[in-house]
Amino acid sequence: DRLDEYKEAHRSVWPEMLDALSATGWTNYSLFLDEDGLLVGYFETEDFEAALAGMEATDVNARWQAAMAEFLVPPMRRIEEVFHLE
């Protein structure tokens, strides 16, 4: 019921969050939101684990996640990749 608010938050992602994503190796990052609330994220990186760990170590990520937590309803899960063409 708060999809529009979630979309609005992502129209103005904090500049320091964008900088942190770039600095930790996140590229070609997209979020897709369905009208039923399904959220799918996609990004490219040279080292997936290092990119995740790098963002986890930033203060701005902790603040962003706290701000977005009210929008995200469990169950949160990662979807298994079953095909990839490089």
Secondary structure as UniProt FT lines:
FT   HELIX           3..11
FT   HELIX           15..23
FT   TURN            24..25
FT   STRAND          27..33
FT   TURN            35..36
FT   STRAND          39..44
FT   HELIX           48..56
FT   HELIX           59..68
FT   HELIX           69..71
//
